[in-house]
Amino acid sequence: MDFFDAVGSLALGSRLKRLSDMFMAEGRTVYRTAGVDFEPRWFPVFFILQQRGSLTVTEAAAELGVPHTYVSQLLKELRQAKLVSFKRHPEDGRSRLVVLTAEGRALGAVLTPLWNDIRAAIDTVIDATHIDVLGTLRRIEQLVAEMPPSSIVEARRRARTTGAAELPTAPQRAFYLRPIERHDNPAMAAIIRSVMTSMGACGPGFSINDAEVDQMYEAYTVPGARYVVAVYDGTVVGGAGIAPLLGGDPSTCELRKMYLLPEVRGLGVGRALLTQCLEAACDMGYTQCYIETLASMTTAQQMYERSGFTRIPGALGATGHFSCDVFYVKSLMPTRGRV
């Protein structure tokens, strides 16, 4: 029997490290075969620099959720490889911005198609498990932050010493949000069709007829778009997304395909989805968010208005959803330029 199977959860950290090493080794093989001089451990920092253009070390560490020293070490290696350089921060003389060099930008153009291939390969492995691997990992990370194992160990130690019976327990029936993944397509398509049909919104001019309904992952993993799903008791129960407003101003996004199953309404899931979508819109540089809905969806309208949306007399853009009859907009404060 494999050691990690025998020891079980006691060696979870070591087992995840072994899995990480396996993926890193596969990455080195891919880069070596392609004739690319690149270390897999550089990927997170290099990728966000390629996406953002420039960052401070502190910003990179915060975005990746890793220690400042770890980012500094990676940047030192990337600088030695002549892939990044530092320049004075225009607004803070005490800080330095990290940017890709010309060599780094050229390498990025070579790496991008390789990364698409690597993503497809990993997705193939994940899909073969028939479980929500990424969602499960995300939930474990969230729970470790909410109830650190060290605290549980200390509580158990005290209980043995004092005879106390009350010990920390896992949160019950919690929901969480995560980016949509390819295997979520069938669930989201079923939710969209079920909810819209129950509301009578299934004829011409409604979004139930949009081609993207069956391929939400593909439709929202493009520049300027994002889709988030809500998971409750391990099951996808709804979602919402942001995308450019078709036929509208490039600085305006549209809140799209926001639907929840009836059993999770009233639990704060919709508000959480809306908040995360608006944060994503600001992060992508949009200055306005547009919503089109139905007069019959009064609860949703109340949530929009409480969130700062203002009702407007007519539709914006050219979404093709001519059966919608209520429209809202909200001004946004972008956190960076359009992505």
C-alpha positions as CSV (number, residue, x, y, z in Angstrom):
1,M,0.0,0.0,0.0
2,D,1.1,3.5,-0.8
3,F,2.5,5.3,2.3
4,F,0.1,8.3,1.8
5,D,-2.9,6.0,1.4
6,A,-1.9,4.2,4.6
7,V,-1.3,7.4,6.6
8,G,-4.3,9.2,5.2
9,S,-5.2,12.8,6.1
10,L,-2.2,13.0,8.6
11,A,0.1,13.4,5.5
12,L,-2.2,15.6,3.4
13,G,0.3,18.4,3.2
14,S,3.1,16.1,2.1
15,R,0.8,14.4,-0.4
16,L,-0.1,17.7,-2.0
17,K,3.6,18.5,-2.2
18,R,4.2,15.3,-4.0
19,L,1.4,16.0,-6.4
20,S,2.8,19.5,-6.9
21,D,6.2,18.1,-7.7
22,M,4.6,15.8,-10.2
23,F,3.0,18.7,-12.0
24,M,6.2,20.7,-11.9
25,A,8.1,17.8,-13.4
26,E,5.5,17.6,-16.2
27,G,5.8,21.3,-16.8
28,R,9.6,21.1,-17.1
29,T,9.2,18.3,-19.6
30,V,6.8,20.4,-21.7
31,Y,9.1,23.4,-21.7
32,R,12.2,21.3,-22.4
33,T,10.5,19.5,-25.3
34,A,9.4,22.9,-26.8
35,G,12.9,24.3,-26.4
36,V,11.8,27.0,-24.0
37,D,14.1,28.0,-21.1
38,F,11.5,28.5,-18.4
39,E,11.0,27.2,-14.9
40,P,7.5,26.1,-13.9
41,R,7.9,27.8,-10.4
42,W,8.1,31.2,-12.2
43,F,4.7,30.8,-13.7
44,P,2.5,32.6,-11.2
45,V,4.6,35.8,-11.0
46,F,5.4,35.8,-14.7
47,F,1.7,35.3,-15.6
48,I,0.3,38.1,-13.5
49,L,3.0,40.5,-14.9
50,Q,2.0,39.5,-18.4
51,Q,-1.6,40.2,-17.5
52,R,-1.2,43.4,-15.5
53,G,1.8,45.0,-17.1
54,S,3.4,46.1,-13.9
55,L,3.2,45.4,-10.2
56,T,5.0,46.0,-6.9
57,V,6.3,43.1,-5.0
58,T,3.7,43.7,-2.3
59,E,0.9,43.7,-4.9
60,A,2.1,40.5,-6.5
61,A,2.3,38.8,-3.1
62,A,-1.2,39.9,-2.1
63,E,-2.7,38.8,-5.4
64,L,-1.0,35.4,-5.2
65,G,-1.7,35.0,-1.5
66,V,1.9,34.0,-0.8
67,P,4.7,35.5,1.4
68,H,6.5,38.6,0.2
69,T,9.9,36.7,0.5
70,Y,8.7,34.0,-1.9
71,V,7.8,36.6,-4.6
72,S,11.1,38.4,-4.1
73,Q,13.0,35.1,-4.6
74,L,11.1,34.4,-7.8
75,L,11.7,37.9,-9.1
76,K,15.4,37.6,-8.3
77,E,15.5,34.5,-10.5
78,L,13.5,36.1,-13.3
79,R,15.8,39.2,-13.2
80,Q,18.9,37.0,-13.5
81,A,17.2,35.3,-16.5
82,K,16.7,38.9,-17.9
83,L,13.0,38.4,-18.1
84,V,12.0,41.2,-15.7
85,S,13.3,44.6,-14.6
86,F,12.5,47.2,-12.0
87,K,11.6,50.8,-12.4
88,R,10.7,53.6,-10.1
89,H,7.1,53.8,-9.0
90,P,5.6,57.1,-10.5
91,E,3.4,57.8,-7.5
92,D,5.5,56.3,-4.6
93,G,9.2,57.0,-4.6
94,R,9.7,54.3,-1.9
95,S,8.3,51.5,-4.2
96,R,9.6,49.9,-7.3
97,L,7.4,48.5,-10.1
98,V,8.3,45.1,-11.7
99,V,7.8,44.9,-15.5
100,L,8.6,42.3,-18.2
101,T,11.7,43.1,-20.3
102,A,11.6,42.9,-24.1
103,E,12.9,39.4,-23.7
104,G,10.2,38.6,-21.2
105,R,7.4,39.9,-23.5
106,A,8.8,37.9,-26.4
107,L,8.9,34.8,-24.2
108,G,5.4,35.4,-23.1
109,A,4.2,35.2,-26.7
110,V,5.8,31.8,-27.0
111,L,4.5,30.6,-23.6
112,T,0.9,31.5,-24.1
113,P,0.0,28.7,-26.6
114,L,2.0,26.3,-24.5
115,W,-0.1,27.3,-21.4
116,N,-3.3,26.7,-23.3
117,D,-2.1,23.2,-24.1
118,I,-1.0,22.6,-20.5
119,R,-4.4,23.8,-19.3
120,A,-6.2,21.5,-21.7
121,A,-4.0,18.6,-20.5
122,I,-4.7,19.3,-16.8
123,D,-8.4,19.7,-17.5
124,T,-8.4,16.3,-19.2
125,V,-7.0,14.7,-16.1
126,I,-9.4,16.6,-13.8
127,D,-12.4,15.8,-15.9
128,A,-11.5,12.1,-15.7
129,T,-12.0,12.2,-11.9
130,H,-15.7,13.2,-12.3
131,I,-15.4,15.3,-9.2
132,D,-15.0,19.1,-8.6
133,V,-11.3,19.0,-7.9
134,L,-10.6,22.7,-8.1
135,G,-13.8,23.6,-6.1
136,T,-12.8,21.1,-3.4
137,L,-9.3,22.5,-3.1
138,R,-10.7,26.0,-2.9
139,R,-13.2,25.0,-0.2
140,I,-10.3,23.3,1.8
141,E,-8.3,26.5,1.6
142,Q,-11.3,28.5,2.8
143,L,-11.9,26.2,5.7
144,V,-8.3,26.1,6.7
145,A,-8.4,29.9,7.0
146,E,-11.7,29.8,8.9
147,M,-10.8,27.0,11.3
148,P,-7.0,26.5,11.3
149,P,-6.1,22.9,12.2
150,S,-3.6,24.2,14.7
151,S,-6.5,25.8,16.7
152,I,-8.4,22.5,16.5
153,V,-5.4,20.6,17.8
154,E,-5.0,23.0,20.7
155,A,-8.7,22.7,21.6
156,R,-8.4,18.9,21.5
157,R,-5.2,19.1,23.7
158,R,-7.0,21.3,26.2
159,A,-10.0,19.0,26.2
160,R,-7.8,16.0,27.1
161,T,-6.3,18.1,29.9
162,T,-9.4,19.7,31.4
163,G,-12.1,17.2,30.4
164,A,-13.9,19.8,28.3
165,A,-16.3,18.3,25.8
166,E,-16.9,21.1,23.3
167,L,-14.7,20.9,20.3
168,P,-14.6,22.9,17.0
169,T,-16.8,21.5,14.3
170,A,-17.0,22.2,10.6
171,P,-19.5,24.8,9.4
172,Q,-22.7,23.2,8.2
173,R,-24.4,23.7,4.9
174,A,-22.2,26.6,3.8
175,F,-22.1,28.1,0.3
176,Y,-19.1,29.5,-1.5
177,L,-18.3,31.1,-4.8
178,R,-15.7,30.2,-7.4
179,P,-15.0,30.9,-11.1
180,I,-16.9,28.7,-13.5
181,E,-15.2,25.5,-14.7
182,R,-15.8,23.5,-17.9
183,H,-17.6,20.7,-16.1
184,D,-20.1,23.2,-14.7
185,N,-21.6,23.8,-18.2
186,P,-24.4,21.1,-17.9
187,A,-25.4,22.2,-14.4
188,M,-25.6,25.9,-15.3
189,A,-27.5,25.3,-18.5
190,A,-30.0,23.3,-16.5
191,I,-30.3,26.0,-13.8
192,I,-30.8,28.8,-16.4
193,R,-33.4,26.9,-18.3
194,S,-35.3,25.7,-15.2
195,V,-35.4,29.2,-13.6
196,M,-36.3,31.1,-16.7
197,T,-39.0,28.6,-17.7
198,S,-40.5,28.9,-14.2
199,M,-40.7,32.6,-14.7
200,G,-42.3,32.3,-18.1
201,A,-39.2,33.8,-19.8
202,C,-38.7,31.2,-22.4
203,G,-40.0,32.7,-25.7
204,P,-38.3,35.0,-28.2
205,G,-36.2,37.8,-26.9
206,F,-35.1,36.1,-23.7
207,S,-31.6,35.0,-22.8
208,I,-32.7,31.4,-22.5
209,N,-32.2,31.2,-26.2
210,D,-28.6,32.5,-26.2
211,A,-26.1,30.1,-27.7
212,E,-23.8,30.6,-24.7
213,V,-26.3,28.8,-22.3
214,D,-24.8,25.4,-23.1
215,Q,-21.2,26.6,-23.1
216,M,-21.0,29.1,-20.2
217,Y,-17.3,28.3,-19.4
218,E,-16.2,29.0,-22.9
219,A,-18.3,32.1,-23.2
220,Y,-16.9,33.7,-20.1
221,T,-13.2,32.7,-20.1
222,V,-12.4,35.5,-22.6
223,P,-11.0,39.0,-22.0
224,G,-13.4,41.3,-20.3
225,A,-15.7,38.6,-19.1
226,R,-16.0,36.5,-15.9
227,Y,-18.5,34.1,-14.5
228,V,-18.9,32.9,-10.9
229,V,-20.9,29.9,-9.7
230,A,-22.3,29.4,-6.2
231,V,-21.7,26.0,-4.6
232,Y,-24.0,24.8,-1.8
233,D,-23.5,21.5,-0.1
234,G,-21.1,20.5,-2.9
235,T,-23.6,21.3,-5.7
236,V,-23.7,24.2,-8.1
237,V,-26.9,26.1,-7.3
238,G,-26.5,29.2,-9.4
239,G,-24.2,31.8,-11.0
240,A,-23.7,35.2,-12.4
241,G,-21.4,36.8,-14.9
242,I,-19.9,40.0,-16.3
243,A,-19.2,40.6,-19.9
244,P,-18.9,43.5,-22.3
245,L,-22.3,45.1,-23.3
246,L,-23.0,44.0,-26.8
247,G,-23.4,47.0,-29.1
248,G,-22.6,49.4,-26.2
249,D,-19.8,51.6,-24.9
250,P,-16.6,49.6,-24.3
251,S,-16.5,51.0,-20.8
252,T,-19.9,49.4,-20.0
253,C,-20.3,45.8,-18.9
254,E,-23.5,43.9,-18.5
255,L,-24.5,41.7,-15.5
256,R,-25.5,38.5,-17.3
257,K,-27.1,35.1,-16.6
258,M,-27.7,35.7,-12.8
259,Y,-29.9,32.8,-11.7
260,L,-30.3,30.8,-8.5
261,L,-32.3,27.7,-7.7
262,P,-35.3,28.5,-5.4
263,E,-34.0,26.5,-2.5
264,V,-31.0,28.8,-1.9
265,R,-32.8,32.1,-2.3
266,G,-32.8,34.3,0.8
267,L,-29.5,33.0,2.1
268,G,-27.4,35.8,0.8
269,V,-26.1,33.9,-2.2
270,G,-27.5,36.4,-4.8
271,R,-26.0,39.3,-3.0
272,A,-22.6,37.6,-2.8
273,L,-22.7,36.8,-6.5
274,L,-23.6,40.4,-7.4
275,T,-20.8,41.8,-5.1
276,Q,-18.2,39.5,-6.6
277,C,-19.3,40.4,-10.2
278,L,-19.1,44.1,-9.5
279,E,-15.7,43.7,-7.9
280,A,-14.5,41.8,-11.0
281,A,-16.0,44.5,-13.3
282,C,-14.0,47.2,-11.4
283,D,-10.9,45.1,-11.6
284,M,-11.3,44.8,-15.3
285,G,-11.6,48.6,-15.7
286,Y,-15.3,49.0,-16.5
287,T,-16.8,52.3,-15.4
288,Q,-20.5,51.3,-15.7
289,C,-22.6,48.1,-15.2
290,Y,-25.9,47.6,-17.0
291,I,-28.7,45.2,-16.1
292,E,-31.8,44.2,-18.0
293,T,-34.5,42.2,-16.3
294,L,-38.2,41.7,-16.0
295,A,-40.9,43.7,-14.1
296,S,-42.0,40.4,-12.5
297,M,-38.6,39.9,-10.8
298,T,-39.3,42.3,-8.0
299,T,-37.0,40.7,-5.4
300,A,-34.0,41.0,-7.8
301,Q,-34.9,44.6,-8.5
302,Q,-34.9,45.4,-4.8
303,M,-31.4,43.8,-4.5
304,Y,-30.1,45.8,-7.5
305,E,-31.5,49.1,-6.0
306,R,-30.0,48.3,-2.6
307,S,-26.7,47.8,-4.4
308,G,-26.7,51.2,-5.9
309,F,-28.2,50.5,-9.3
310,T,-30.5,53.2,-10.8
311,R,-33.4,52.4,-13.0
312,I,-33.3,53.9,-16.5
313,P,-36.2,54.3,-19.1
314,G,-34.8,52.2,-21.9
315,A,-32.4,49.5,-23.0
316,L,-28.7,50.1,-23.7
317,G,-26.6,48.3,-26.3
318,A,-27.9,45.5,-28.6
319,T,-28.3,42.4,-26.5
320,G,-31.2,41.0,-28.5
321,H,-33.2,40.5,-25.4
322,F,-36.1,42.6,-26.5
323,S,-38.6,40.9,-24.1
324,C,-36.8,42.4,-21.1
325,D,-38.7,45.5,-19.8
326,V,-36.8,46.9,-16.8
327,F,-33.3,48.3,-17.1
328,Y,-30.6,49.5,-14.6
329,V,-27.2,51.0,-14.5
330,K,-24.6,51.6,-11.8
331,S,-21.4,53.7,-12.0
332,L,-18.2,51.9,-11.1
333,M,-14.8,53.0,-10.0
334,P,-12.3,50.9,-11.9
335,T,-9.2,49.7,-10.0
336,R,-7.1,49.5,-13.1
337,G,-7.2,50.0,-16.9
338,R,-9.4,47.8,-19.1
339,V,-8.1,44.2,-19.3
